Amino acid sequence: MNSAIKSRPRVLIVVRAIVLFKTKILLIQRSKDDSNEANLWEFPGGKLDIGQDLKNAMKRELLEETGIVASPINNLVYYQSDIATSPRYRGLPYIKLIGLYKSDTNRVMLSFEHQDYKWVTFKKALDMDLSNVSRKGLFSWKKELMKYLKE
């Protein structure tokens, strides 16, 4: 293996979905026992598995966390990138991607990782205790969201 490839870091990639149903946005609340961002509200999603592309990772995460099968509205994403600080991933490049999805149902079946969910307006979402990346993603998607939410 050449030295350039050896020096490339592993990368931690997380995908999240702003899921729309009619005029509402889905938010899920992390478990109170979670070691990372306990009780905060966020968009469904999670880490890519080895050998998985973004589209399939998002489909899997949405199904695992909410029981929802949603369709991407477009291929654009909001991204945030930094260096992970948690003990397990410390020092790895940490890339978070948030896309816009549409659901045909508002029925949610939460995983053990989350304790509650709400379908809310854009305005209500801003009043909630959101994770940092979810709040930034919501603002960056605002113009596009308003086309669908008609608030």
Secondary structure in CASP SS format (residue, H / E / C, confidence):
PFRMAT SS
TARGET T0000
AUTHOR 0000-0000-0000
METHOD secondary structure of the structure
MODEL  1
M C 1.00
N C 1.00
S H 1.00
A H 1.00
I H 1.00
K H 1.00
S C 1.00
R C 1.00
P C 1.00
R C 1.00
V C 1.00
L E 1.00
I E 1.00
V E 1.00
V E 1.00
R E 1.00
A E 1.00
I E 1.00
V E 1.00
L E 1.00
F E 1.00
K C 1.00
T C 1.00
K E 1.00
I E 1.00
L E 1.00
L E 1.00
I E 1.00
Q E 1.00
R E 1.00
S C 1.00
K C 1.00
D C 1.00
D C 1.00
S C 1.00
N C 1.00
E C 1.00
A C 1.00
N C 1.00
L C 1.00
W E 1.00
E E 1.00
F C 1.00
P C 1.00
G E 1.00
G E 1.00
K E 1.00
L C 1.00
D C 1.00
I C 1.00
G C 1.00
Q C 1.00
D C 1.00
L H 1.00
K H 1.00
N H 1.00
A H 1.00
M H 1.00
K H 1.00
R H 1.00
E H 1.00
L H 1.00
L H 1.00
E H 1.00
E H 1.00
T H 1.00
G C 1.00
I C 1.00
V C 1.00
A E 1.00
S E 1.00
P E 1.00
I C 1.00
N C 1.00
N C 1.00
L C 1.00
V C 1.00
Y E 1.00
Y E 1.00
Q E 1.00
S E 1.00
D E 1.00
I E 1.00
A C 1.00
T C 1.00
S C 1.00
P C 1.00
R C 1.00
Y C 1.00
R C 1.00
G C 1.00
L C 1.00
P E 1.00
Y E 1.00
I E 1.00
K E 1.00
L E 1.00
I E 1.00
G E 1.00
L E 1.00
Y E 1.00
K E 1.00
S E 1.00
D C 1.00
T C 1.00
N C 1.00
R C 1.00
V C 1.00
M C 1.00
L C 1.00
S C 1.00
F C 1.00
E C 1.00
H E 1.00
Q E 1.00
D E 1.00
Y E 1.00
K E 1.00
W E 1.00
V E 1.00
T C 1.00
F H 1.00
K H 1.00
K H 1.00
A H 1.00
L H 1.00
D C 1.00
M C 1.00
D C 1.00
L E 1.00
S C 1.00
N H 1.00
V H 1.00
S H 1.00
R H 1.00
K H 1.00
G H 1.00
L H 1.00
F H 1.00
S H 1.00
W C 1.00
K H 1.00
K H 1.00
E H 1.00
L H 1.00
M H 1.00
K H 1.00
Y H 1.00
L H 1.00
K C 1.00
E C 1.00
END
